Amino acid sequence: MKIAVLIPCFNEEATIEKVIFDFKQTLPQANIFVYDNNSTDNSYIVAKQNDAIVKKEYKQGKGHVVRSMFLDIEADIYVMVDADDTYPAQEVLTLIDPIVSCEADMCVGDRHSNGSYLQQNKRMFHNFGNNLVAKLINTLYKEDLKDIMSGYRAFNRDFVKHFPIHSGGFEIETEMSIHALDKRFKIKEVPISYKDREDGSVSKLNTYTDGYKILKTIFWLFKDYKPLMFFSIIAGVFFILSLAAGVPVIVEFVRTHYIAKVPSAILAVGLMLISIMTLFIGFILDTVTKQYKDNFELFRLNNKYK
């Protein structure tokens, strides 16, 4: 089977050589692809000198790099790994084994189950952010995934060629996980060891700005993938506000057979109408989404059995 190792790279001169070397040692039959994302150091030159297949992606952001990789590269098995030497190349065979045996469409390197991420990670709030994102997604999809944001993953061709990427930055891993859950791709997590960056290697992930983008991605994908639940929550909020404004009016009318709080009555009716309209929007979009899922499944099946 044709294996491709995909390495998005932005200013990783200090580590890219070791990452390429380690994967060549572990997977000598694989093609190593490095997509340089406007590095200002010598990452591109170092990757070239180590006989990787090196290309440039000029649109800034990890999501844009992964989109280009998935579009350009043809393989049976894809391994995606960061260029910062935090993920062990020696464990890649464990990662791709569920793909080879058809147990999974996407296999995720889980940094949390063995505690290595908690021990090695030195950046404040990253553990909290990872756990928060995992909790939100697991609640939405009633799953028990441990590592939603791992950058060490293996995929089969089916997943790679049927993944419409919207994210431009580090929220790409979150989008992958949600897409796989929503479209019923088989997911498996494999515990891996994790080590923090070496001295001289600097993280490009900003805890606050990228954390906000990830939460925003979850919000919008929640709307797109589960519209009935999304709009039902909004409808429920307006319904409660309508009751808060309308119950005193109803109580007053029952007691006096007269409505003195006319503005409150108008407000309550308006909020109730918004609630009903929002709920119907949810029903309509839910029907559209289900139809899209059916078409997506048929599209996958047609491509699989061509």
KAVENDA-V277532 format. One record per helix or strand of 2 or more residues. SS is the DSSP state (a for helix, b for strand). FROM is the first residue (numbers start at 1). LEN is the number of residues. If there is no record, write none. Layout:
# KAVENDA-V277532
((SS	FROM	LEN) (SS	FROM	LEN))
This chain:
# KAVENDA-V277532
((b	3	7) (a	16	11) (b	31	6) (a	43	7) (b	53	4) (a	62	11) (b	77	4) (a	89	12) (b	106	5) (a	116	5) (a	126	16) (b	153	4) (a	157	4) (a	172	11) (b	187	5) (a	209	17) (a	227	30) (a	262	43))
